[in-house]
Amino acid sequence: MVHEITDETFEAEVAQSAVPCVIEFTAGWCDLCADMVAACERLSERFAGEVKFCTVDIDAQRALRIKFAVASLPYVVFVANGTKAPLFDEKVSEERLEERIRRALAGDALPTACPL
């Protein structure tokens, strides 16, 4: 299951989440984003209980677009323990996304991790 996050629900749904979150930033006009949402849906089943998958519509949720400095789509971010780290700013295969998530869960340092 992929959770739709809004500016208003971000704090409770993501920042205070007991499990790490993967957020895909999307827009209705972004064809590549639809493919990534489908991949996140499938991955959410594989990572059930380990990772919460979320989506944010950048056109509707401007505060989150600014907070995460979204400059291109699709944009995927890993959020855990009060930090955020970009995973990808392009369309990637489901396998590549899964590998990066597994690395992040294993504690591999993500080079651009910073506080929320």
Secondary structure, DSSP 8 states (H G I E B T S, - for coil): -EEE--TTTHIIIIIT-SS-EEEEEE-TT-HHHHHHHHHHHHHHHHTTTT-EEEEEETTT-HHHHHHTT--SSSEEEEEETTEEEEEESS---HHHHHHHHHHHHTT---TT-EE-
